[in-house]
Structure formats: C-alpha cells, structure tokens
Amino acid sequence: MGAWEKIGAWPWAIRLAGLGVLALLLCVVFAALLGAPGDDFNDKTCKEALALSLEDTTVPETATDEVRSKAEATAKLDAAGLLRIAGVAPTTTEFGRHLCAVVAGVITEAKEIEAASAVKALEGSLAVAQSKLDGATDASRQAAEQQVRKVASDLTAARIKAAEGLTPVDLVLFFNGELAPFKVAVKAMHRQQLLRFPLATPDDAKAEGAQFWRELVRGVGWSPTEWGRMPVILGLSRAGMTTTVPEASSAKPFELYVYSPLPVLAGVAALIFLAAAFCLYARGTTLLRDNAMTAGAHRADLAEKLKMALQDQKDAKKKTDEVQTELDKKPEDEALKSAKEAADKAVAATEHAVKKIQAQQKIWSDVTDEAPAGPYSLGRTQMAFWLFLIVAGYLFVALSIGQYQGLITGDVLMLLGISGVTGLAAVQITGDKAAGRASRGFVQDILSTEDGPQMQRLQAVAWTIILGGIFVWIAVRDYRFPTFDVNLLLLMGIAQSLYLGFKFQEGNK
C-alpha cells in the first residue's frame, strides 16, 4: 500500500470537498436569511415606531413645566424653519431595507400662512372688482369686466395650488457627514412629517453612487462587539445649499449591518475546506505538476541510474587499484600520485551518486506505481493561487453589499493573464524535457531546481504573495477589487519573465 492510500488521501479529499460545498451553501443561505434583527419597515410600522417623535411638540395637560417649555421652544424653532430630525427608525437595519425619519422645520410657518392668505386676498379682490362692475358706467364696464375675469382666474389658480399644497421640497441626505448620491422629496410644511426611503446599493460596482456606499462601510468593525456592523448618523439639508455640512443630524445613530458573523465564518470554512481538498487532489494528480511521470516509472528510472552508478563505481575502484599498483612500483612518480588523487576523487563521487540514488529509492519505495512523481510547477501553482483569491473575494463583496456586476477590474484581468501566460509558457518550455525529473517536495520544487535555490523563482513567489496580500486587504476592507499601480504590474510581469527565461535555460540543460 502506498503513502497516498495509507493516509486515505482520496477519501479525505472527497470529504473535505463535500464539507467545503456544504459550508459554501450555508454561507449563501446565512447571508440571505441572517442579518439585522426585525423586518423591513413600511409606512405603518414607521408611524408606530416614531409616534412619539411625530408628537414631540404636543403638550399633554399633565406635562410638567419643564416638558411644556421644551415642547414650546421646539415648536417655535419648527415655525422658524429650522430643519431638524426628530427621530430615526429602526435602530438597526441593513442594505435592502428602508430607513424612516421624522423631520420638521422644512419651511417656515410664515410661508404656509402666506400661501393660505393668498386665496383670502384674492377672494377680497374679486369682491371689490365685482362691486366696481356692478356700479360701472357703460364707458368703464368693459375694463371692469376684464378685471373681474382676471381676478377670478387668479383665484381659481390659487385655490388649485392651495388644494395641492406647496411645491415639495427636495432634501439631500448625509450618512456620517458624507453626502449621499440621492435626494428625497418632502412636503413643504413646518410641522413634523414622516420620511421613508430605501438603503439600496446598486448591483453594478461601477454604477453612480456605488462608490459612496463602499466608502461608507469601508473598514467596518471587526471587533467581536461590532463585527460586521457600524453606527451611522443621518443628516439632512435642503437641496441647493452649498454647505458640505448637514443642516440637521439625528441625535442618535442607527446601526447598519453590512454582514453577519455566521456567513463570514461559513465562507472562511468553505475556503479552508475547498483549499485543503484542492491540495490533496493536486498532490495525488498531475494538476500542478510539470510532467505526468508516475512513481513506478521513476523507480524504474532510479534502478537504471543505480545500475549505471554502481558500474561507474566499480570502474572507478578498478582504476584506483590499477593506479595504486603502478604507484607501489614507482612511489616517487608525481604523475602517478596525481592520477591516484584523481582516481580517489572519482571513487568518492561515484559513492556519493550511489548513496543519493539509494536515498531517492528509499523515499519512493512505499509509493504506488500509479502515484504522480513529477515536480510541482510554479506557473500552475500561481494560477491556482489567483483562482482561489478572486473567487473568494468576489463572493465576499457580492454577499456583503450586493454588488456583483463590474467588480472585476482591468488590473485583476491583467494579473490573471500574467499568471495564465506564465503557466502556459512554463508547460511549453518544459515539454518533454522534464519527463525524467521527480518531485523533491512542494517548497523545493517551487523555489529551486536541481542546481539549488533560484533567485528568480523566489522573486516571482514573493511578488505573487505581496500582490495577493494587497488584493485580500482591499477586498475585505474596501469591498472592491484593487486597482494596482502600473509599475507594480510591470514589476510582476518582469518577475514572471525572468522566471520563464531561466526556466528556458533549465530546460535546455
């Protein structure tokens, strides 16, 4: 039984893959079902939750002098048109739901009175015009009739406008002091009124307003007490105001859920399980290897090499004995001494070669004939590395803030292209030249060749890890895929080019 079967790698790979798929499904289900407590608020639930805020200027008969004085002062501020937010509900919400607020002081009370007084003034003007018409002479009757018709028309328009109310007022919103990319329309009145609007993020990461929401939740808390959620202060200003500071802000913040702990934990577990299953699968197949050589073929190759090495060792010892015999006859001959020294070195070299081959035979002795034995490929490993990172990052952003279109940036495509071309070129360069090479362990295969550690390989691995770390950091913190500096991408390309160049030389040896 080989080492692969001894550790039950295939069954473990299948189990881990199954656990990974299950964890991924749980991640999606948890993301859909779990979130902020409670349900979305409609108009009715908004009114119920903010009933006290809607009546905060109404003074009950049993109120204390302090409460009465505060309510009267608030009513005066509302009448003066000082915009304020009386309350916000719910206290905890998430993207895709609605937020409710009670606002007051949208316009001054004087403007409301002025609008109502306009009808009364025109009614008085109409009565005066009609009186003049009744007492008009034949010469002035035509002018009086025109005046009556004009005032009557103005009165009709004023009554229609009064029935419809004043023109709605547009308010711009602020979240944590940052201007939101949309407005809401409210009634033109100084008293309290209910405002309800959606907290909706666009599906397209490149759409207008998408960046605002990403920047709002950027760096959302990772501490256990505020994991995946953040406090948000709502602010309001009248549209057209040039100030970058809101006119009114909520007294207390509401809590915005960006993601719940369970979906994140399930996603991390899925990534770990699937990565482990992939590693086990890659270990037992040629998926990440430079050639398709099996352990049986490698053992046969080692046996042939050992046979040749033993013959070389035998020939070297024979040569040493012959030189020693001649040296015994002529002990002072310098040429024979040099020949003896060279022969001894040849014997030592052949002994070292034999021991090296025997050590390799011992390593591969317990491996089944069908097990893969080829060296791991750096190019293919880089392709797998970026595959896992990009898929995991995409799912995290899409399930957190709902943006799943336009996430893939040109820089990420360039990185995929670099790793893909590197992997393809590595296969083409190696070809059949690596058919006899065997694995010496994953790390050694990736970082070194038969000649020892190689700087160009270390450089390629280092920059892959650095860019991968930047990718993960930006995806988790900023909920987007990164845009890399052009010089950084060029540096990555140069590192891969150097790796391919030296690999071409390795293949020609």
C-alpha positions in Angstrom: 0.0 0.0 0.0 1.4 3.4 -1.0 1.7 6.5 1.1 -1.3 8.1 -0.7 -3.6 5.3 0.3 -2.0 4.9 3.7 -3.3 8.4 4.7 -6.6 7.9 3.0 -6.0 11.0 0.9 -8.6 10.4 -1.7 -11.4 9.8 0.8 -10.2 12.8 2.8 -10.2 15.0 -0.4 -13.8 14.0 -1.2 -14.9 14.6 2.4 -13.2 18.0 2.6 -14.7 19.0 -0.8 -18.1 18.0 0.4 -17.7 20.0 3.6 -16.5 22.9 1.6 -19.5 22.8 -0.7 -21.8 22.5 2.3 -20.1 25.4 4.1 -20.4 27.5 0.9 -24.1 26.7 0.7 -24.5 27.6 4.3 -22.7 30.9 3.7 -25.1 31.8 0.9 -28.2 30.7 3.0 -27.0 32.6 6.1 -26.3 35.7 4.0 -29.8 35.6 2.6 -31.6 34.8 5.9 -29.4 36.3 8.6 -28.8 40.0 9.1 -30.2 42.9 11.1 -32.9 41.8 13.6 -36.5 42.5 12.7 -38.2 43.1 9.4 -38.3 45.9 6.8 -40.3 48.9 7.9 -43.4 50.0 5.9 -45.4 53.3 6.4 -47.5 51.7 9.2 -44.6 50.4 11.2 -42.7 53.6 10.7 -45.5 55.6 12.2 -45.8 53.2 15.2 -42.0 53.3 15.9 -41.9 57.1 15.6 -45.2 58.0 17.2 -43.5 60.0 20.0 -41.3 61.9 17.6 -44.4 62.8 15.5 -46.0 64.4 18.5 -42.9 65.8 20.3 -44.4 69.4 20.2 -47.8 68.3 21.5 -48.0 69.1 25.3 -50.3 66.9 27.4 -52.3 68.5 30.2 -50.4 66.6 32.8 -47.0 67.7 31.5 -44.5 69.4 33.8 -43.4 73.0 33.2 -40.1 71.8 32.0 -41.6 69.5 29.4 -44.1 72.2 28.4 -41.3 74.8 28.0 -39.2 72.4 25.9 -42.1 71.5 23.6 -43.0 75.2 23.1 -39.3 76.0 22.3 -39.2 73.2 19.8 -42.4 74.3 18.1 -41.0 77.9 17.8 -37.9 76.5 16.1 -40.0 74.5 13.7 -42.2 77.5 12.9 -39.0 79.5 12.2 -38.0 76.9 9.6 -35.0 75.4 11.4 -34.7 71.9 9.9 -34.4 69.1 12.4 -34.6 65.3 12.7 -36.9 64.4 15.5 -36.3 60.6 15.3 -34.9 57.7 13.2 -36.2 54.1 13.0 -35.4 51.3 13.0 -32.4 51.5 15.4 -30.8 48.6 13.5 -31.1 47.9 9.7 -29.2 46.6 6.7 -28.9 47.2 2.9 -32.0 46.4 1.0 -34.4 47.7 3.8 -36.0 51.1 4.4 -35.0 53.8 6.9 -37.6 56.1 8.5 -37.2 59.5 10.0 -39.4 62.3 11.4 -38.4 65.8 10.0 -39.7 69.2 10.9 -39.0 72.8 10.0 -38.8 72.2 6.3 -40.2 75.6 5.6 -41.3 78.5 7.9 -44.8 78.8 9.2 -45.0 82.2 7.6 -44.7 80.7 4.2 -47.6 78.3 4.9 -49.7 81.2 6.2 -48.7 83.3 3.1 -49.9 80.6 0.8 -53.2 80.3 2.7 -53.7 84.0 2.8 -53.2 84.4 -0.9 -56.7 82.8 -1.5 -58.4 85.1 1.0 -56.7 88.1 -0.5 -57.9 87.2 -4.0 -61.4 86.5 -2.7 -61.4 90.0 -1.3 -60.1 91.4 -4.6 -62.8 89.6 -6.5 -65.5 91.0 -4.3 -64.1 94.5 -4.8 -63.9 94.0 -8.6 -67.4 92.7 -8.8 -68.7 95.7 -6.8 -67.0 98.0 -9.2 -68.5 96.1 -12.1 -72.0 96.4 -10.6 -71.6 100.2 -10.3 -69.7 100.7 -13.6 -71.0 103.1 -16.3 -71.2 102.0 -19.9 -67.8 103.6 -20.6 -66.0 101.7 -17.8 -67.9 98.4 -17.9 -65.6 96.7 -20.4 -62.5 97.4 -18.2 -64.3 96.3 -15.1 -65.4 93.0 -16.7 -61.8 92.3 -17.7 -60.6 93.0 -14.2 -63.2 90.6 -12.8 -62.2 87.9 -15.2 -58.5 88.3 -14.4 -59.0 88.2 -10.6 -61.4 85.2 -11.0 -58.7 83.3 -13.0 -56.0 84.1 -10.4 -58.3 83.0 -7.6 -59.0 79.7 -9.4 -55.3 79.0 -9.8 -54.6 80.0 -6.2 -57.3 77.6 -5.0 -55.9 74.7 -7.1 -52.4 75.4 -5.7 -53.7 75.6 -2.2 -55.5 72.3 -2.6 -52.4 70.7 -4.0 -50.2 72.2 -1.3 -46.9 73.9 -1.7 -44.3 72.5 -4.1 -42.5 69.6 -2.4 -39.0 70.4 -1.0 -36.0 68.2 -2.0 -33.7 67.2 0.8 -30.2 65.8 0.4 -29.0 63.1 2.7 -25.8 62.7 4.6 -24.5 59.5 6.3 -21.8 60.0 8.8 -21.3 63.5 7.4 -20.8 62.3 3.8 -23.2 63.5 1.1 -25.3 60.7 -0.3 -25.8 60.4 -4.1 -29.6 60.8 -4.0 -32.4 63.1 -2.7 -35.8 62.7 -1.1 -38.8 64.9 -1.6 -40.9 66.0 1.4 -44.0 68.2 1.9 -43.5 71.9 2.3 -44.6 72.3 5.9 -43.1 73.3 9.2 -44.7 70.6 11.3 -43.4 67.1 11.8 -43.8 64.7 8.9 -42.7 61.1 8.2 -39.9 60.4 5.7 -39.2 56.9 4.4 -36.5 55.9 1.9 -34.6 52.7 0.8 -31.0 51.9 1.7 -30.3 50.3 -1.7 -26.9 49.7 -3.2 -26.6 49.3 -7.0 -25.8 45.9 -8.3 -23.1 47.3 -10.6 -19.9 48.3 -8.7 -19.3 50.9 -11.4 -22.8 52.5 -11.3 -23.3 56.0 -10.0 -23.4 56.0 -6.2 -21.8 52.6 -5.8 -18.6 54.0 -4.6 -20.4 56.1 -1.9 -21.7 53.0 -0.2 -18.4 51.2 -0.4 -16.6 54.2 1.2 -19.4 54.5 3.8 -18.8 50.9 5.1 -15.1 50.9 4.4 -13.2 49.3 7.3 -16.4 48.2 9.1 -15.7 46.9 12.6 -14.0 43.6 13.0 -14.1 43.6 16.8 -16.3 41.0 18.5 -18.7 43.7 19.8 -19.3 45.3 16.4 -18.4 42.6 13.9 -19.8 43.4 10.5 -21.9 46.5 11.6 -21.3 50.2 12.2 -23.1 53.2 13.7 -24.4 55.7 11.2 -25.5 59.3 11.8 -28.3 60.5 9.5 -28.0 64.1 8.2 -30.3 66.3 6.1 -30.0 69.6 4.2 -32.2 71.4 1.8 -31.2 70.8 -1.8 -29.4 73.7 -3.3 -27.4 74.5 -0.1 -23.7 75.0 -0.8 -22.6 73.8 2.6 -20.9 70.4 2.9 -22.2 70.0 6.5 -25.8 68.8 7.1 -28.3 71.4 8.4 -29.7 68.7 10.8 -28.4 65.5 12.2 -30.0 62.7 14.1 -29.4 62.8 17.9 -28.6 59.1 18.0 -27.0 56.8 15.3 -28.7 53.8 13.8 -26.8 50.6 13.4 -26.1 49.4 9.9 -25.5 45.7 9.3 -23.0 45.1 6.5 -22.6 41.4 7.1 -23.3 38.9 9.9 -20.6 36.8 11.5 -22.1 33.4 10.6 -22.0 33.9 6.8 -18.4 35.1 7.1 -17.3 32.2 9.3 -19.1 29.7 6.9 -17.3 31.4 3.9 -13.9 31.1 5.6 -14.6 27.5 6.5 -15.6 26.8 2.9 -12.4 28.4 1.6 -10.3 26.3 4.0 -12.1 23.0 3.3 -12.0 23.6 -0.5 -8.4 24.7 -0.5 -7.4 21.6 1.6 -9.4 19.3 -0.8 -7.7 21.0 -3.8 -4.2 20.5 -2.2 -4.9 16.8 -1.6 -6.3 16.4 -5.1 -3.3 18.2 -6.6 -0.9 16.0 -4.5 -2.4 12.9 -6.0 -2.7 14.0 -9.6 -0.7 15.9 -12.2 -2.8 19.1 -11.8 0.0 21.2 -10.5 3.0 19.2 -11.8 5.4 19.7 -14.7 5.1 16.2 -16.1 3.0 13.1 -15.9 5.7 10.8 -14.7 4.5 8.1 -12.2 6.3 6.7 -9.2 6.6 3.3 -10.9 8.4 4.9 -13.9 10.6 6.9 -11.6 11.6 3.8 -9.6 12.5 2.1 -12.9 14.5 5.1 -13.9 16.2 5.1 -10.5 17.0 1.4 -10.8 18.6 2.0 -14.2 20.5 5.0 -12.8 21.7 3.0 -9.8 22.9 0.2 -12.1 24.9 2.7 -14.1 26.2 4.4 -10.9 27.3 1.0 -9.5 29.1 0.2 -12.7 30.8 3.6 -12.6 31.8 3.0 -9.0 33.2 -0.4 -9.9 35.1 1.0 -12.8 36.4 3.9 -10.6 37.6 1.4 -8.0 39.3 -0.7 -10.6 41.0 2.3 -12.0 42.1 3.2 -8.5 43.6 -0.2 -7.9 45.5 -0.1 -11.1 47.0 3.3 -10.3 47.8 2.1 -6.8 49.7 -0.9 -8.2 51.7 1.4 -10.5 52.4 3.8 -7.7 53.6 1.0 -5.4 56.3 0.3 -8.1 57.2 4.0 -8.5 56.4 5.7 -5.3 58.2 8.9 -6.2 56.4 9.4 -9.6 54.5 12.7 -9.3 52.3 11.9 -12.3 51.1 8.6 -10.7 50.4 10.5 -7.4 48.2 13.0 -9.3 46.5 10.1 -11.1 45.9 8.4 -7.7 44.4 11.5 -6.2 42.1 12.0 -9.3 41.0 8.3 -9.1 40.2 8.6 -5.4 38.0 11.7 -6.1 36.3 9.7 -8.8 35.5 6.9 -6.4 34.2 9.3 -3.8 32.0 11.0 -6.5 30.6 7.6 -7.6 29.9 6.6 -4.0 28.1 9.9 -3.4 26.0 9.3 -6.6 25.1 5.8 -5.4 24.0 7.0 -2.0 22.0 9.8 -3.5 20.1 7.4 -5.8 19.6 4.9 -3.0 18.2 7.7 -0.8 15.7 8.5 -3.6 14.8 4.9 -3.9 14.0 4.8 -0.1 11.8 7.8 -0.4 9.8 6.4 -3.3 9.8 2.8 -2.1 6.3 2.9 -0.4 4.6 4.9 -3.1 2.3 3.0 -5.5 3.2 2.7 -9.1 0.4 4.9 -10.3 1.1 7.8 -7.9 2.4 11.0 -9.7 6.0 11.8 -9.2 6.7 14.9 -11.3 7.9 18.2 -9.8 5.4 20.9 -8.8 5.1 23.7 -11.3 5.4 27.3 -10.1 3.4 28.7 -13.0 0.4 26.3 -12.4 0.6 27.0 -8.7 0.3 30.7 -9.3 -2.8 30.1 -11.5 -4.4 28.2 -8.7 -3.5 30.9 -6.1 -5.2 33.6 -8.1 -8.2 31.4 -8.8 -9.0 30.9 -5.1 -8.3 34.6 -4.2 -10.5 36.1 -6.9 -13.4 33.6 -6.4 -13.3 34.2 -2.6 -13.1 38.0 -3.0 -16.0 38.1 -5.4 -18.3 36.1 -3.2 -17.4 38.2 -0.1 -18.2 41.5 -1.8 -21.3 40.2 -3.6 -22.8 38.7 -0.4 -21.8 41.7 1.8 -23.1 44.7 -0.1 -24.8 43.2 -3.0 -22.6 44.5 -5.8 -21.8 41.7 -8.2 -21.5 43.4 -11.5 -18.4 45.4 -12.6 -16.3 44.0 -9.8 -13.6 42.6 -12.0 -11.1 45.3 -12.8 -8.7 45.5 -15.7 -5.8 45.1 -13.4 -7.2 41.9 -12.0 -7.7 40.6 -15.5 -4.1 41.6 -16.3 -2.9 39.6 -13.2 -4.9 36.6 -14.4 -3.4 37.0 -17.8 0.1 37.2 -16.5 -0.3 34.1 -14.3 -2.1 32.2 -17.1 0.5 33.0 -19.7 3.2 32.1 -17.3 1.6 28.7 -16.6 1.1 28.0 -20.3 4.6 29.2 -21.3 6.1 27.1 -18.5 4.4 24.0 -19.9 5.5 24.8 -23.4 9.1 25.4 -22.3 9.3 22.3 -20.2 7.6 20.0 -22.7 9.2 16.5 -22.6 12.4 17.9 -21.1 11.1 17.4 -17.6 9.9 13.9 -18.2 12.6 12.4 -16.1 12.6 14.9 -13.2 10.9 13.9 -9.9 9.5 16.0 -7.1 11.7 16.8 -4.1 8.8 18.3 -2.1 6.5 21.2 -2.9 8.6 24.1 -1.5 11.8 22.8 -3.1 10.1 22.3 -6.4 8.7 25.8 -6.4 11.8 27.7 -5.1 14.7 25.7 -6.6 15.9 23.5 -9.4 18.4 20.6 -9.4 21.1 23.3 -9.2 19.7 24.6 -5.9 17.6 27.6 -4.9 16.9 30.1 -7.6 16.6 33.9 -7.0 14.2 34.4 -10.0 11.8 31.8 -8.5 12.0 33.4 -5.1 11.3 36.8 -6.7 8.2 35.5 -8.6 6.8 33.9 -5.4 7.5 37.0 -3.3 5.7 39.4 -5.6 2.8 36.9 -6.1 2.3 36.8 -2.3 2.7 40.6 -2.0 0.0 41.3 -4.6 -2.2 38.6 -3.2 -2.0 40.2 0.2 -2.9 43.6 -1.2 -5.8 42.0 -3.1 -7.2 40.4 0.1 -6.7 43.5 2.2 -8.5 45.8 -0.2 -11.3 43.3 -0.9 -12.0 42.8 2.8 -11.6 46.5 3.9 -13.0 48.4 0.9 -15.4 45.9 -0.7 -13.9 46.2 -4.1 -11.2 44.7 -6.3 -7.9 46.6 -6.3 -6.5 48.9 -9.0 -2.8 48.3 -9.0 -0.1 50.8 -9.9 1.1 50.3 -13.5 4.7 50.0 -12.3 3.6 47.3 -9.8 2.1 45.3 -12.6 5.2 45.8 -14.7 7.3 44.6 -11.8 5.1 41.5 -11.6 5.5 40.9 -15.3 9.3 41.3 -15.2 9.5 38.8 -12.3 7.5 36.3 -14.3 9.5 37.0 -17.5 12.7 36.3 -15.6 11.3 33.1 -14.2 10.4 31.9 -17.7 13.7 33.0 -19.1 15.7 31.0 -16.6 13.3 28.1 -16.9 14.1 28.0 -20.7 17.7 27.7 -19.8 16.9 25.0 -17.2 15.0 23.0 -19.9 18.0 23.2 -22.3 20.4 21.6 -19.8 
